[in-house]
Each structure stands twice: as C-alpha cells, then as structure tokens.
Amino acid sequence: MKKRQFKFIFALTFLSVIIWITGEFIIGELINNFVVSVVWAVICLIGCCAYSLWKCPREPDEEEDSPQKQHKEDK
C-alpha cells in the first residue's frame, strides 16, 4: 500500500467517525430512537465504503504501462 492510499484511508475513516458521532449525538438529543440510530450507522458505513471505492487512489494497471501498448498508441 502506498503512502497516498494510506493517507486517503486514514482521512476518510477519521471524517466518517466524526460524521457518525455527530449524527448519533443529534439523534440522541433530538429524536432518541434506537431504530433511527441503527439506520444512521448503516448509512454512514455504506456511504464510507461507496465513497472509498469511487475515489480511492489506485495503482495503474501493469497493462497500461507495458511497452507494447505504448507502441500501439504511438502508431
């Protein structure tokens, strides 16, 4: 894992925890409903996973860097 990927995962996890705890605090103070709390936790988890799959920095494929493919693109 590259340093860039680690930083992205750490920052995303930290931000997700902050958003989740803030939502739990608001739900606890205003709504006080267990079902809403569970739904909020599931939404946060799914949102974090979806965003990480969408925006996570990826390593380039080996095929893209191969000399044969570069030779074909030059023609």
HUBEL-V364472 format. One line per field, one symbol per residue. phi: phi as a letter, one per 30 degrees, with the letter a starting at -180 (. if undefined). Layout:
BEGIN
phi: ???
END
This chain:
BEGIN
phi: .ddddddddddddddddddddddddddddcchbdddddddddddddddddddddcddcddddddcdddddddddd
END
